[in-house]
Amino acid sequence: MQINKGIQIPALDVELLTLGKLIAVPFKAFVREGERFWLYPSRQLPENLAIEDYYQPDYLDLARIAISKCWQSPVQIKAWGRCEKHWRINIDRKNILPQIVEENVWNINALEKIFEKNECLKILIVRVYWLSQPCTINSVPRHSNFYFPNSGDIVTHANDTDIPTISSSSFEQRKLDLLSGKVSRNSELEKLYFQIWESKNKDNLDSDLDRDLRTFLGWSVDAIKKNDRIDFDWIRKIAEVGNSSDGHEFEKLVRRSLIQLGFTNSNSNPKISLDPDATGGAGGLDFYCDSPYPVVGECKATKTEKVPDGTPAQLVKLGQKHLQNDEYHACIKVIMAAGELTTDAEQTAKGNKMNVIRPETLQRLVELKSQYPGSIDLVKLKPCLEKEPFGSDADRKVNEYIDRIEREIQLRSHLVQLVKNYLENTREKRASVHSLYGAYAMSQRPRDLSAEEMHEILVELSSPLTGYLGRGKSQDGSDRFYFLRDLS
C-alpha cells in the first residue's frame, strides 16, 4: 500500500497514538477519509501554542521529553495511520469540548483558542499501525502540516500484515464514544500507567505490567506477543538433545524444564540440586523437587541404544540414599528417556511405579507452559503421574493430559473470537450470554456446551488475571461481555 506523504503532528501526540492512548488529534489541514500517511513527530504545536498552554499539566513532562527528541536528525517514524474521519466540530457542538479534553491530553483553553481562530475545531480520527521497519528521515523537515520524503530518506510503506495499535472492536467503540462525547471511566488507571511510563525508558518499555495495563485500557492488540520475549531456543532442543548421547546437556535441560513448569527445590544439598547449570554428578540424583510436591528422577539421553535396567535401579538406590525412606516413597518417580527400555528395565520401572517420559513429551509440556503460562496446573498434573499406567506406558497418559489442555485452550480461543466477531458484526458494545450462546450454536464450535458452562468460561476469560474479555452488568443485573484481546 503506497504512502506518499506524512503528516506532522506534535511528538507526544505521535507517541500516544502509537501507544494506543489516543485515536484522534487536532489537525487543521484537510485529509480525506481512507487516506494513508506516515506519522511524523514534530516539535511544532498547533497555532504555535506553548507546551504549557497546549497540554494538561499531567502530560507536560512527557511532552517536553518527546519534543526534545525532534531537534536532532535522523528521526525515525515508527507508525502509519489511515484517516477514519476528519471530524469538524462547529459552533452548535462546541459544548462537547470539555468532554473531549477530559478523555484526552490537551488543555481546554488550547482547544478553545483553536476553535475561536478557525471558527471550528477539526479532529483527525486515525487508525494507527506499526510499520514493519521504521522510516529514517535524515533531515528535519520545515514546519508544515505535511512532510514529503527526500531522496536520501529510508521509507517503509504500509503492508496489509502491519499490526494495528488497538483492535477493531476497541477502536470502533472508542470512536463512537469520542463522537458522542462520552468520557473514559479509567482515568485513575491511566494516571497510574503514565506514572510507570515516566519512570522507565520509553524506548525500552517492555514489561508484563505495561502490556496488561494497555490491554485492560483497550490500547493494545497484544495477544501472545509477550511470549516473543521468551527464549524458546533451549525449549526446542529438549527432544533433540534427549535423543542424542549428550547426557550432561540433557540433564541440564530437564532441570530447566522443571523450573519452567513451576517446580522448585529448597534443599541446598548439591546431590539433590535443581540448579540447571549443575549436574547430579557421581552419586547424585539427576533431579529432585520438593514443591508443590516431591518429584525425584533420572535422565537418560539415548541415541540408538536401549535404556538398561541400571537406570531405574539407580533411581531406587540413589533416592533411598539421599532421601529419608519415607521421603523417597512419597515422591513421584520419573525417568526422562528417549530410548526403549529393556524388558528388565521395564519391569523394574513398573514395579517401582516410575513414569517413563520421553523428551518430546517434556518439550510439549514446557512449550505449552511457556506459550500459555496458566495452562499447566501442577496440582492437576499430580494425579496423572500417581496413577497407572507406569513404565513406558506413562508417556501416553501425560500426552493425553496435554491434549486435554490444548482442547480447553482451543475452546477458550473460539469463545474470545466469538465475542470479538459478534460485537464487530452487530456494532454492539457488549453482548449478553443469551446472544453469545445463540452465536456459539451457529459457529464451528469445538464441542457442545450448555449456556451455564459457556457463561462460566466467559466469566473466567473476563477475570483480571486473564483479561481476554471484559464484563459488565446490564440494567437487569445480568452479565454482558466485551472483547479486550485475542487468545491465539
C-alpha angles and dihedrals in degrees: 000000000000120000117191104177146013133225120234114226131158113292095239091051089054091050092049092047091053091043090054097241092112130042096175141036136188107263124166103191116085119263119180121229112267094022116139125216143161117257106236116194108228133187090215119098125206114281087002091281119172118253091246090055098043103047134050114252094254091063102042097096091047090050094051092051092048094048093047088064091060096065095077131057144258096058121194123220110205103177145034129209140209120213109241095174138347097215118204114202109201131191093274090064100036088114088073093069096090090055091049090051093048090053095046142033107264130103117254091226090055093053091046091052091050089047094050093047095049098027087235141040120240116206120191110213106202136183107217128210131185114245114237087232125012120251115241116216110194099196130037107248122229119267109282141127090255138032130207121201122248125225094263095052121104108226132186121202128216120275130197089235094057112123118244117227092233134019123266094246093048091047094050092048092049091046090054090047091051094049092048095045097244117159127226116252092210101073094125092050089050090054089052090050094052092046087057091042093053092051093058138059102268092210091059101034104138116140135134090241092053092050094044093050092049090048093049091049090051093246097119145057094197107145108168093335091124087065088067085077093059114100100238095170095088092044091055089054096059097088094038095051092041089058092050134074094253099111097167094053092046091053090052092050091049092052091047089049093053091051090049089052090054104262118139139187121209094183116108095201105120090212090066099033128147093199105134091210092058133065131217091247125187110344095001132114115253091226140352129180126187101184140097079001134339118276125174128183156152131232126219119183108196132180105187106329125098123253107257128222088253092076099063090034090055091051090056092046098046094039092056091041098054099030131052112261093250091046092053095048090050091056126098104237122220136179115196105205139144100197128082114264120241116244092259093047091050092052092048092049094049093043091054095042094246121165111222107204126185121229090242090059093048089050091052091052094049094045091052092048092049095048095042107024095193096046102089111066105189091198090058091044091056098074088050090058094042098055133068143306100070131173117042091338089068090077090068094055092050090051089050088053090052091047090054092052092049090052090051091050090048090052092050092046089052092051093049090050089046092057091045094050094043093055093044092049097044096035087226120144096217136014131218123230089245092056093045092048090055090050090047092053089055095046132087089264122191091226141342118280134183117235089251092052092048091048091052092052092046089054089050091051091050094053114121086238092060103026100187093124135024125225133207138163128255122218091270091053097252121136121262122188136208135185123263109161142347125266102209 
